[in-house]
Amino acid sequence: MAMLMMKRQGLGLLRVFLVLLGVSALCSVALGTRKGNASLDQRGHRHRHPGHLSLHRHKQKVGKEGQVLHRSKRGWVWNQFFVIEEYTGPDPVLVGRLHSDVDSGDGNIKYILSGEGAGTIFVIDDKTGNIHATKTLDREEQAQYTLTAQAVARDTNKPLEPPSEFIVKVQDINDNPPEFPHGPYYARVPEMSNVGTSVLQVTATDADDPTYGNSARLVYSILQGQPYFSVEPQTGIIRTALPNMDREARQEYDVVIQAKDMGGHMGGLSGTTEVKITLTDVNDNPPKFPQSVYSMSVSEDKVAGEEVGRLKAKDPDLGDNGLVNYRLIDGDGINMFELTTDSETREAVIKLKKMVDFETKRSYTLKVEGSNPHIDPQFLAWGPYKDEATIKISVEDADEPPVFIAPSYTFEVEENAPPGTQVGRVHAKDTDVANNPVRYMIPRYTDVEQFFSINAEDGMITTTKLLDRETQPWHNISVSATEIGGHHQDTKVRVNIKVKDVNDNPPEFATNNEVLMCETVAPGKVIETVSAVDKDEMAYRQHFTFNLAPEVAHNHNFSLKDNRDSTASIYVLRKGFSRLTQDVYYLPIEINDNGIPAMSSTNTLTIRVCSCDSKDTILSCNVEPYVLPAGLSTGALIAILACIVILLAIVVLFVALRRQKKEPLIVFEEEDIRENIITYDDEGGGEEDTEAFDIATLQNPDGANGFLPRKDIKPELQYPIRPGIGRPAANSVDVDDFIKTRIAEADSDPTAPPYDSIQIYGYEGRGSLAGSLSSLESVTTESDLDYDYLQSWGPRFKKLADLYGTKDCSINDADDGEDS
C-alpha cells in the first residue's frame, strides 16, 4: 500500500491512499521528505485499481527537547480514480476509499458523496468511506465523472473537513468495431488510367479511446476487388492496380474494403464497406465502318432532296467520344448527291442533290469518310481516328411523265376578242426511250368559268368567251400533259394570260358630290374643280378634256375652263342668286378621253344654292344635313318632356276610366269567383221546343241518383260510393242534399282533375219554395203562386218578373184557350 499526501490551499490537508489490487501492475508512490514536498509516480495514473484517500491535519508541536516541528507542505498529487468500462462481475466495483484523520473509528464520522452519478452510479459507505460503482459504465456514453467528497459529524451534519473534488475516469476497452459512416461508396475513374491512380478515400471511425492502447488504431485492407484495385493501409486511399482497364470490356467493379482496429493484429474488431467503382469513357477507339463497300440505288423519277440510303460507322465510345462526323471526299457523284447526318441516329444520310437521268448516266461512285471530332491527345498515338467506305449508286429506269419545254408560259390576248382567238401554244415531250405522244388538257378548277380551251394534240390555247380587262386583267390557268400509252402520268405547267386593254369605257366624274354655292357669290369665282376617271388604261401623255354640253354652252350662270391637266374649273358668271327663286342648277359637262378609239360621256354637275353669312360660311341649304342643328336647346328639351308627361297622364286617366266602367253594378257576396257567366239574349222556345233537350232526363230525376262516370279523364279504378255519405231517396230528392253529396264525392274522388270542372245534373230539383219556373208543367197544372218577389231580384230576373209576376193569370188563360 502506498500513501499519498496532498494539500489543498486554505482548506486543510488531504492524504490519499491508493490501494492497488492486481497482479499485473503495481504503482508505488513514495512520500518525499525533501523540503517537505510529496512526490508521485506518474506511471500510476494509467492503472485501473481503486485507491484509498485519507483526510488529516498536521499541527505544529513542540518536542521534549524544545525542538519546533513545522507542518510539512503538501499538495495534490492524486486527484482521479479509474474504473474499467463494461465490467460485468457479480459484485459492485470498488472505486476507492475515503478516510479522514479525525475518524477514530467510533462511527461518529459520516462520509458524503455528491456530484455526477452520486447515489445512482456511485455509492459510498458513509461509515467506511468505500466508493463502489453499482452499474456497468460505458466510456463511449460518458468518459469521466466529477465527484465531491466530504466528512461530516454524524449527529450534527457539521462539516469536519472542507469538500474535496476528484474525478473518476472510465477506462476504455476495445468494445466497438470500426464503422464507415459514409458507406456504401460510389466512385468513378477514367478507363485506361495508369497504375496507382487515386480513385477514392474511405474513412472509418472507432468509438473507442484513441489515446489508450490500440483500440482505435485502424488498418485498411481490401477483401474484394483484387487485382484491379488496392488500398493504402493507413489512409484508406483506393488506387488502380492494373494498367489498361478497358471500359468497353468491363465497366463496373464491386470492391469491399475492411477496417480493423488494434493495428490490424489478432483479436481486433473489424468493419467493412462496399465501393462501386465505374470506369468512365475516354476516346480510345476509332470509328469503323462495318463494310468497306455499300451498294445503293435510286430511281430517276426521284426529286432533289429525297433520301437514297444510309450508313453508319461504329464507335464503342460514349457521348462526345463516340461522335462521328461524315463527309464526301471523292467520287464522280459528288455533284449529284449530298450527305447529311441524322441528329438522332447519328447515321450518314445520302440524298439527291440533283435529279438523275437513267438515259444519261446509270451509276455513280462516292467515297465517305467518318471521323471523331473530339480526340484525346493522351491517346493520339492510337489513331488514326477515322475510317473510309465506298458507295456505289445505280440509277433505275422509271416511266417519267412528259416534260414541258418551258417551266411556265405567259401569253397576251386583247379584250373583247371573239371566241376562238388563238392565245398561244404549249409543248411537252416524253423523255423516255419510247417517246410516247402527249395529250393536253386544262384542269377545270384552274379555269372555272371556262374562258379558254386547248387542243388536246398540239397544245394550242384559244378563247371561248369575250374577255373584259376591267373585270379580270389576268387569267392564271394550268395545262396538264399526259403520256399516251404509258402509265398515264401527267405533269402540269402554269400559264399566265394577260388581257390587253382596249379603249371601251368612257370617262366619268371622279366624284359625284354636289357643289354648294352661296347666294352672295361674286362673279368670276371658281366654285368647283372637277376631275375624271377612266376604267381603261391611260396611255402615255393621254389626258381628259372637258367642255360644256351644247345645250348649256351659252348659259349666263356658269362657265367651264379646261385646265389641260385632266381637270376643269367651274366659274360663276353673274351675281344675285336666290335660294328661294331657284335652289338647284344642273350643269351638263362632256368629258373626252382622247383614246383610240376616243370615248366621251356627258356628266351632270349639281350646284345647290345656300344661304351664307358675311364670311361665306354656309348657314342653311334645303338639304337635310344642313338644316338640322347639331343639338337641341334647353327650351326645346323642356317642351318635349312636358309633352311626354301630358301624354302619360292621359293614358293613366283613360285606363282608370276603363276599369271603372267594367265594374258590375251589383256584387253578389256569395258569387263564386271561378264562375264564368256567358249571357245570351236568345229566348227559349217554350213548350214547343221539344227537340233541343232530352225531356225524359228532366222528367226522371231518379235516374240522376246513379253513379255517372267522369268524362274529362279515364279513371284507372272504380271507386265505390262512400257509405258514410247518405243519398236522398228516389222519391224525395232534395236539391241541396243532392248537391252536397255530389260535392263530397268530388272532393274525395282521387281521380278528380286538379282544376275546376262543371258537374252536369240531368234533373230538376223538387221542394223549392219558389216552385218550378219551367213552363213545361203549365199544360196540366194551374199555378196560384205569387211571383211578385221576382221584382226585387234585380235586372237579371226582370224578364221572369214580367212574365210571371203580373201576367201569370193572363198567361194561364191563354194557355187554357190554346189547350182547348
Residue pairs with C-beta under 8 A, 6 or more apart in sequence:
1 17
1 19
1 20
1 52
2 17
2 18
2 20
2 27
2 28
2 29
2 30
3 15
3 16
3 17
3 29
3 31
3 54
4 15
4 16
4 17
4 18
4 29
4 31
4 38
4 40
4 77
4 78
5 13
5 14
5 15
5 16
5 31
5 38
5 72
5 74
5 77
6 13
6 14
6 15
6 16
6 38
6 74
6 75
6 76
6 77
6 78
6 79
7 13
7 14
7 73
7 74
7 75
7 76
8 14
8 76
8 162
8 164
11 162
11 164
12 55
12 57
12 161
12 162
13 55
13 56
13 57
13 58
13 74
13 101
14 53
14 54
14 55
14 74
14 76
14 164
15 53
15 54
15 55
15 56
15 74
15 99
15 101
16 51
16 52
16 53
16 54
16 77
16 78
17 51
17 52
17 53
17 54
17 97
17 99
18 27
18 29
18 44
18 49
18 50
18 51
18 52
18 53
18 78
18 96
19 49
19 50
19 51
19 52
19 96
19 97
20 26
20 27
20 44
20 47
20 49
20 51
21 49
21 50
22 47
22 49
25 47
27 41
27 43
27 44
27 47
27 49
28 41
28 44
29 39
29 40
29 41
29 44
29 77
29 78
30 39
30 41
31 38
31 39
32 38
32 39
33 72
35 73
36 70
36 72
36 73
36 74
37 73
37 75
38 74
38 75
38 77
39 77
40 77
40 78
44 78
45 78
45 80
45 82
46 82
47 82
48 82
48 83
48 84
48 171
49 82
50 81
50 93
50 94
50 95
50 96
50 97
50 131
51 78
51 81
51 96
51 97
52 96
52 97
52 99
53 78
53 96
53 97
53 98
53 99
53 129
53 149
53 164
53 166
54 98
54 99
54 100
54 101
55 98
55 99
55 100
55 101
55 102
55 151
55 161
55 164
56 100
56 101
56 102
57 101
57 102
58 71
58 72
59 71
60 68
60 69
60 70
60 71
61 69
62 68
62 69
63 69
79 165
79 166
79 167
80 144
80 166
80 167
80 168
80 169
81 95
81 96
81 131
81 166
81 167
81 168
81 169
82 168
82 169
82 170
82 171
83 93
83 95
83 133
83 137
83 168
83 169
83 170
83 171
84 93
84 170
84 171
84 173
85 136
85 137
85 138
85 139
85 170
85 171
85 172
85 173
85 175
86 136
86 137
86 138
86 173
86 175
87 93
87 133
87 136
87 137
88 136
92 123
92 132
92 133
92 134
93 132
93 133
94 130
94 131
94 132
95 122
95 131
95 132
95 133
95 168
96 130
96 131
97 128
97 129
97 130
97 131
98 111
98 124
98 129
98 131
98 149
98 151
99 129
100 109
100 111
100 129
100 151
100 160
100 161
102 109
102 151
102 160
102 161
103 109
103 129
103 151
107 127
107 154
108 153
108 154
108 155
109 127
109 151
109 152
109 153
109 154
109 160
110 126
110 127
110 151
110 152
110 153
110 154
110 157
111 124
111 125
111 126
111 127
111 128
111 129
111 149
111 150
111 151
112 124
112 126
112 149
112 150
112 151
112 152
113 119
113 122
113 123
113 124
113 131
113 147
113 148
113 149
114 147
114 148
114 150
115 145
115 146
115 147
115 148
115 165
116 142
116 145
116 146
116 147
117 145
117 147
118 124
118 147
120 134
120 135
121 133
121 134
121 135
121 137
121 145
122 131
122 132
122 133
122 134
122 145
122 147
122 168
123 131
123 132
123 134
124 130
124 131
124 132
124 149
125 132
126 154
129 149
131 147
137 170
138 170
139 170
139 171
139 172
139 208
139 209
140 176
140 207
140 208
142 170
143 169
143 170
143 209
144 167
144 168
144 169
144 170
145 167
145 168
145 170
146 165
146 166
146 167
147 165
147 166
147 167
147 168
148 163
148 164
148 165
148 166
149 163
149 164
149 165
149 166
150 159
150 161
150 162
150 163
150 164
151 159
151 160
151 161
152 158
152 159
152 160
153 160
171 212
172 208
172 209
172 212
172 213
172 215
173 208
173 215
174 208
174 213
174 214
174 215
174 261
174 262
174 268
174 269
175 208
176 206
176 207
176 208
176 215
176 269
177 206
177 261
177 269
177 270
177 271
178 204
178 205
178 206
178 218
178 259
178 260
178 261
178 269
178 270
178 271
179 204
179 205
179 206
179 207
179 271
180 202
180 203
180 204
180 205
180 257
180 259
180 271
180 272
180 273
181 203
181 205
182 202
182 203
183 202
183 273
183 274
183 275
184 273
184 274
184 275
184 276
185 200
185 202
185 273
185 274
185 275
185 276
186 275
186 276
186 278
187 199
187 200
187 238
187 275
187 276
187 277
187 278
188 277
188 278
188 279
188 280
189 197
189 199
189 240
189 277
189 278
189 279
189 280
190 197
190 279
190 280
190 281
190 282
191 245
191 246
191 247
191 248
191 279
191 280
191 281
191 282
191 284
192 244
192 245
192 246
192 282
192 284
192 379
193 240
193 245
194 240
194 243
195 239
195 240
195 241
195 242
195 243
196 239
196 240
197 239
197 240
198 237
198 238
198 239
199 229
199 238
199 239
199 240
199 277
200 237
200 238
200 275
200 277
201 235
201 236
201 237
201 238
202 220
202 231
202 236
202 238
202 257
202 259
202 273
202 275
203 236
204 218
204 220
204 236
204 259
204 271
204 273
206 215
206 216
206 218
206 261
207 216
208 215
208 216
208 261
209 215
209 216
210 216
210 217
214 261
214 262
214 263
214 265
214 268
215 261
215 262
216 261
217 261
217 262
217 263
218 259
218 260
218 261
219 233
219 234
219 259
219 260
219 261
219 263
219 264
220 231
220 232
220 233
220 234
220 235
220 236
220 257
220 258
220 259
221 231
221 233
221 257
221 258
221 260
221 264
222 229
222 230
222 231
222 238
222 255
222 256
222 257
222 258
223 256
223 257
223 258
223 272
224 254
224 255
224 256
225 253
225 254
225 255
225 256
225 275
225 277
226 241
227 241
227 242
228 240
228 241
228 242
228 245
228 253
228 255
229 238
229 239
229 240
229 241
229 253
229 255
229 277
230 238
230 239
230 241
231 237
231 238
231 239
231 257
232 239
233 264
236 257
236 259
238 255
238 257
238 275
238 277
245 279
246 279
246 284
247 279
247 280
247 281
247 282
248 285
248 316
248 317
250 279
251 278
251 279
252 276
252 277
252 278
252 279
253 276
253 277
253 278
253 279
254 274
254 275
254 276
254 277
255 274
255 275
255 276
255 277
256 272
256 273
256 274
256 275
257 272
257 273
257 275
258 270
258 271
258 272
259 270
259 271
259 272
259 273
260 268
260 269
260 270
261 268
261 269
261 270
262 268
262 269
281 317
281 318
281 319
281 321
281 322
282 317
282 321
282 376
282 378
282 379
283 317
283 320
283 321
283 322
283 372
283 374
283 375
283 376
283 379
283 385
284 317
284 376
284 379
284 382
285 315
285 316
285 317
286 315
286 372
286 382
286 383
286 384
286 385
286 386
286 387
287 313
287 314
287 315
287 324
287 370
287 371
287 372
287 385
287 386
287 387
288 313
288 314
288 315
288 387
289 311
289 312
289 313
289 314
289 368
289 370
289 387
289 388
289 389
290 314
291 311
291 389
292 389
292 390
293 389
293 390
293 391
293 392
294 309
294 311
294 389
294 390
294 391
294 392
295 391
295 392
295 394
296 308
296 309
296 350
296 391
296 392
296 393
296 394
297 308
297 393
297 394
297 395
297 396
298 306
298 308
298 352
298 356
298 393
298 394
298 395
298 396
299 395
299 396
299 397
299 398
300 355
300 356
300 357
300 358
300 395
300 396
300 397
300 398
300 400
301 398
301 399
301 400
302 308
302 352
302 355
302 356
303 352
303 355
304 352
304 353
304 354
304 355
305 351
305 352
306 351
306 352
307 349
307 350
307 351
308 337
308 350
308 351
308 352
308 393
309 349
309 350
309 391
309 393
310 342
310 347
310 348
310 349
310 350
311 347
311 348
311 350
311 368
311 389
311 391
312 324
312 345
312 346
312 347
312 348
313 324
313 326
313 348
313 370
313 387
313 389
315 321
315 322
315 323
315 324
315 372
316 322
317 372
320 373
320 374
321 372
321 374
321 376
322 372
323 346
323 372
323 373
323 374
324 346
324 370
324 371
324 372
325 341
325 370
325 371
325 372
325 373
326 339
326 341
326 348
326 368
326 369
326 370
327 339
327 368
327 369
328 334
328 337
328 338
328 339
328 366
328 367
328 368
328 369
329 367
329 368
329 369
329 388
330 366
330 367
331 364
331 365
331 366
331 367
331 391
332 364
332 365
333 364
333 365
333 366
333 393
334 366
335 353
335 354
336 352
336 353
336 354
336 356
336 364
337 350
337 351
337 352
337 353
337 364
337 366
337 393
338 350
338 351
338 352
338 353
339 348
339 349
339 350
339 351
339 368
340 348
340 349
340 351
341 347
341 348
341 349
342 349
348 368
348 370
350 366
350 391
350 393
356 364
356 395
357 395
357 431
358 395
358 396
358 397
358 398
359 431
359 432
359 433
361 395
362 394
362 395
363 392
363 393
363 394
363 395
364 392
364 393
364 395
365 390
365 391
365 392
365 393
366 390
366 391
366 393
367 388
367 389
367 390
367 391
368 388
368 389
368 390
368 391
369 386
369 387
369 388
370 386
370 387
370 388
370 389
371 385
371 386
371 387
372 385
372 386
375 383
375 385
399 432
399 483
399 486
399 487
399 489
400 430
400 431
400 432
400 489
401 481
401 482
401 483
401 489
401 490
401 491
402 428
402 429
402 430
402 431
402 438
402 481
402 482
402 483
402 489
402 490
402 491
403 428
403 429
403 430
403 431
403 491
404 426
404 427
404 428
404 481
404 491
404 493
405 427
405 428
405 429
406 426
406 493
407 493
408 493
408 494
408 495
408 496
409 424
409 426
409 479
409 493
409 494
409 495
409 496
410 495
410 496
410 497
410 498
411 423
411 424
411 461
411 495
411 496
411 497
411 498
412 497
412 498
412 499
412 500
413 421
413 423
413 463
413 467
413 497
413 498
413 499
413 500
414 421
414 467
414 499
414 500
414 502
415 466
415 467
415 468
415 469
415 470
415 499
415 500
415 501
415 502
415 504
416 466
416 467
416 468
416 502
416 504
417 463
417 466
417 467
418 463
418 466
419 462
419 463
419 464
419 465
419 466
420 462
420 463
420 464
421 462
421 463
422 460
422 461
422 462
423 452
423 461
423 462
423 463
423 497
424 460
424 461
424 495
424 497
425 458
425 459
425 460
425 461
426 440
426 454
426 459
426 461
426 479
426 481
426 493
426 495
427 459
428 438
428 440
428 459
428 481
428 491
428 493
429 435
429 438
430 436
430 437
430 438
430 483
430 486
432 483
432 486
434 485
434 486
436 483
436 484
436 485
436 486
437 457
437 483
437 484
437 485
438 481
438 482
438 483
438 484
439 456
439 457
439 481
439 482
439 484
440 454
440 455
440 456
440 457
440 458
440 459
440 479
440 480
440 481
440 482
441 454
441 456
441 479
441 480
441 482
442 452
442 453
442 454
442 461
442 477
442 478
442 479
442 480
443 478
443 480
443 492
444 450
446 476
446 477
446 478
447 475
447 477
449 465
450 464
450 465
451 463
451 464
451 465
451 467
451 475
452 461
452 462
452 463
452 464
452 475
452 477
452 497
453 461
453 462
453 464
454 460
454 461
454 462
454 479
455 462
459 479
459 481
461 479
461 495
461 497
467 475
467 499
468 499
469 499
469 500
469 501
469 502
469 536
469 537
470 505
470 535
470 536
472 499
473 498
473 499
474 496
474 497
474 498
474 499
475 496
475 497
475 499
476 494
476 495
476 496
476 497
477 494
477 495
477 497
478 492
478 493
478 494
478 495
479 492
479 493
479 495
480 490
480 491
480 492
481 490
481 491
481 492
481 493
482 488
482 489
482 490
483 489
483 490
501 536
501 537
502 536
503 536
503 593
503 595
503 596
503 597
503 598
503 599
504 536
504 599
505 534
505 535
505 536
505 599
506 534
506 591
506 593
506 599
506 600
506 601
507 532
507 533
507 534
507 544
507 591
507 592
507 593
507 599
507 600
507 601
508 532
508 533
508 534
508 591
508 601
508 603
509 530
509 531
509 532
509 533
509 591
509 603
509 605
510 530
510 531
510 532
510 533
511 531
514 606
514 607
514 608
514 623
515 527
515 528
515 570
515 605
515 606
515 607
515 608
516 608
516 610
516 618
516 621
517 527
517 572
517 577
517 607
517 608
517 609
517 610
518 577
518 609
518 610
518 611
518 612
518 616
518 618
519 577
519 578
519 579
519 609
519 610
519 611
519 612
520 575
520 612
520 616
521 527
521 572
521 575
521 577
521 616
522 572
522 575
523 572
523 573
523 574
523 575
524 571
524 572
524 573
525 571
525 572
526 569
526 570
526 571
527 558
527 570
527 571
527 572
527 607
528 569
528 570
528 605
528 607
529 563
529 567
529 568
529 569
529 570
530 546
530 567
530 568
530 570
530 589
530 605
531 544
531 566
531 567
531 568
532 544
532 546
532 566
532 591
532 593
532 603
534 544
534 593
534 595
534 599
536 593
536 595
536 599
538 593
539 595
542 593
542 594
542 595
543 564
543 565
543 566
543 594
544 566
544 591
544 592
544 593
544 594
545 562
545 564
545 591
545 592
545 594
546 560
546 562
546 567
546 568
546 589
546 590
546 591
547 553
547 560
547 562
547 589
547 590
547 592
548 555
548 559
548 560
548 587
548 588
548 589
548 590
549 588
549 589
549 590
549 602
551 588
552 587
552 588
555 573
555 587
556 573
556 574
557 572
557 573
557 574
557 585
558 570
558 571
558 572
558 573
558 585
558 587
558 607
559 570
559 571
559 573
560 568
560 569
560 570
560 571
560 587
560 589
561 568
561 569
561 571
562 568
563 569
568 589
570 587
570 605
570 607
577 609
578 609
579 609
579 610
579 611
579 621
579 622
582 609
583 608
583 609
583 621
583 622
584 606
584 607
584 608
584 609
585 606
585 607
585 608
585 609
586 604
586 605
586 606
586 607
587 604
587 605
587 606
587 607
588 602
588 603
588 604
588 605
589 602
589 603
589 604
589 605
590 600
590 601
590 602
591 600
591 601
591 602
591 603
592 598
592 599
592 600
593 599
593 600
608 621
608 622
608 623
609 621
610 618
610 619
610 620
610 621
610 626
611 618
611 619
611 620
611 621
612 618
612 619
613 619
618 626
620 626
620 627
621 627
632 640
666 794
674 756
685 692
686 775
687 775
687 776
687 778
687 779
694 762
695 776
697 703
697 704
697 762
697 763
698 762
698 763
698 764
698 776
700 763
701 733
701 763
701 764
701 765
701 766
702 730
702 731
702 733
702 763
703 762
703 763
704 733
704 738
704 761
704 762
704 763
705 727
705 728
705 730
705 733
705 738
707 721
709 715
710 749
710 751
710 752
712 753
712 757
713 751
713 753
715 751
716 751
717 751
719 749
719 750
719 751
721 727
721 745
722 744
722 745
722 748
725 741
725 744
725 745
726 737
726 741
727 741
728 734
728 737
728 738
728 741
732 766
732 767
733 763
733 765
733 766
734 765
734 766
734 767
735 765
735 766
735 767
735 768
738 761
738 765
739 761
742 759
742 761
746 752
746 759
764 772
764 774
770 785
771 783
771 785
773 800
773 804
778 811
778 812
778 815
779 815
779 819
782 812
783 808
783 812
787 800
787 801
787 804
787 805
787 808
788 801
788 805
788 806
790 797
790 800
790 801
790 804
790 805
791 798
791 801
791 805
793 801
803 811
804 811
